[in-house]
Amino acid sequence: MQFYSTNNKNLRVSFQEAVFNSLPQDKGLYMPENIPTLDPYFIKNIQQYSFQEIAFQIANAIIGDDIPEKDLKAIIEDAINFDAPLRFLSPETAVLELFHGPSYAFKDFGARFMSRVMGYFSKQGDQLLDVLVATSGDTGGAVALGFLGVEGTRVTILYPKGKVSKVQEEQLTTNGQNIRALEVEGTFDDCQALVKQAFNDPELNQKLRLTSANSINIARLIPQTFYYFWAYAQLKSQGMGEVVFTVPSGNFGNIGAGLLAFKMGLPVSHFVAGTNVNDTVPRFLNSGLYEPKASVQTLANAMDVGNPSNWVRIQDLFHNNLSELQGMISSYTYNDEETKKGMDELYEQFKYVACPHTAIAYLASKAYRKDHPGEYASVFLSTAHPCKFPEAISEEVYKEVKLPAGAEKLQGLPKLAEELKVDYVAFKAYLIENN
Ligand SMILES: *Cc1c(COP(=O)(O)O)cnc(C)c1O
C-alpha cells in the first residue's frame, strides 16, 4: 500500500517511509491510497474471532503488502496483548474500556504497534533510532512503555515539570534501559517547541537518526481501528448490531480511526465526538467555518487541543464534504463544571469511576440519545484509567479508585529524570553528549 499526503494526492510514499517520517514535507498527513473494505462475510461472522485475529485481518488489509503475514501476526500478538472489554452500564449503554494496556490509556494501542513496526523496519547495523517526544502526560507514558526494550530504538521524553500527575510521572521516569526522561522547567508548549526545533536542526539530524512518535503517525492510527471492530464483535455476541460510538476527542485521532473503520466496512450508524471547551470541531460542524483557537486548559487535559491535527484526515475521508460529515458525526461540548457532574453521575448511578475524558464521552452519548431516541447500542469510549487524573476527580469518588497492580509497582522506584531549562542549546548539547 502506498500513502499519499492530504495536501497532494500525487505525493506517494511507502508505508515504511510514512512510519519514519510522520509528516509529509508539504505538511499534509499520510493516508492510504485506497481504503480496503473487509470481506462482508468476515464482518457478518466477526463474533467468532478473537481480538488479535480481528486486528490481524484489518492490519493485513491495509499493510499486508509491506509486512509478510507471519511477521505482521507476530507484531500484533506482541503489541495487542491486552483486552478492550465492553462493559454494559444498562441494556442499551456500554463503555468500551481502552485502558487495560501498560500506561492505562488508549494511546497504548497506537504506541505499542508503532514501536514494533519501527523495530521491524530497523535492520541490524542501522544507526540507532532516536525517538523524540513531548508530552502533556498520556502520550509520553504510552510511548515510553511501548518502546521499552525495543531493540534499535532510544526514546527521549520531554515533560513539563509539575504539570503531570503522579502515576503519569512514574510511567515516564522509572524505566531506564532505552528510555530517557527530561523534566522541563516550562509548559507542554515549551516541550513541543524544543522537540520541533530539534527536528528542524540539520546538524543534529546529521548526527542522530531522529524520528517522532507523534499522534499523527499512520502507524498509530491503524491499530486504533482494531478496537472498534472488536467492540462490534462483542455487541454481536450479545445479539446486538446497530451501534453509535461516542469518542472523547482532542486531536481527533481516536475518532478518526473509528471513521476509517467505518469506511472499511464496519457497520456503524453514527459517531459522536465529545469535547471539552476546546470546541474547534463542534463549531466547524455547526458553521462550516474552521477557526482554530489557542488551547484552553481543562480538567480533561489530554483533550486540550485548539487545532486538532487529525481533523484533515477526517475531512479527507469525507471528501471535504460538509454535509456528508454532518450526516455521520455529531458533537457536544462540556465545560469543567459539567464534566465534574458527569463523573459524579457515573459514580452515583452506575458505581463507575471514570476519568474526566470518559465522563465527557458519557455525557455526549447521553445527549445524543436524548436527541435521537431509538433502538441501538450507545457505546462510549473510556480512554484512560481514572488513577491517572486524581486532581480532576472529586475526593469521595477518587477514594473508590483501585490502583492497578502495575501502577502500584512503580511507587517508590527511583526517579530517573534530568532537569532541563527551556533552552534549545542545552537540549541539543544533552542529545549530543549522551549519544
Ligand atoms: C489523547 C487522549 C484523548 C484524546 O484523543 P485524540 O485521539 O487526541 O482525540 C482522550 N482521552 C485521553 C485520556 C487521552 O490520553
The ligand as a Tripos MOL2 file, in Angstrom:
@<TRIPOS>MOLECULE
LIG
   15    15     1     0     0
SMALL
NO_CHARGES

@<TRIPOS>ATOM
      1 C1         -5.0560   11.5450   23.9820 C.3       1 LIG1
      2 C2         -6.2870   11.3690   24.8090 C.ar      1 LIG1
      3 C3         -7.5670   11.7390   24.3380 C.ar      1 LIG1
      4 C4         -7.7570   12.4110   23.0030 C.3       1 LIG1
      5 O1         -7.6020   11.5430   21.9150 O.3       1 LIG1
      6 P1         -7.4430   12.1440   20.4550 P.3       1 LIG1
      7 O2         -7.0960   10.9920   19.6050 O.co2     1 LIG1
      8 O3         -6.3530   13.1640   20.5540 O.co2     1 LIG1
      9 O4         -8.7510   12.7790   20.0950 O.co2     1 LIG1
     10 C5         -8.6570   11.4920   25.1310 C.ar      1 LIG1
     11 N1         -8.5280   10.9520   26.3490 N.ar      1 LIG1
     12 C6         -7.3280   10.5860   26.8400 C.ar      1 LIG1
     13 C7         -7.2620   10.0070   28.2070 C.3       1 LIG1
     14 C8         -6.1640   10.7770   26.0930 C.ar      1 LIG1
     15 O5         -4.9750   10.4250   26.6020 O.3       1 LIG1
@<TRIPOS>BOND
     1     1     2 1
     2     2     3 ar
     3     2    14 ar
     4     3     4 1
     5     3    10 ar
     6     4     5 1
     7     5     6 1
     8     6     7 2
     9     6     8 1
    10     6     9 1
    11    10    11 ar
    12    11    12 ar
    13    12    13 1
    14    12    14 ar
    15    14    15 1
@<TRIPOS>SUBSTRUCTURE
     1 LIG1         1 GROUP 0 **** ****
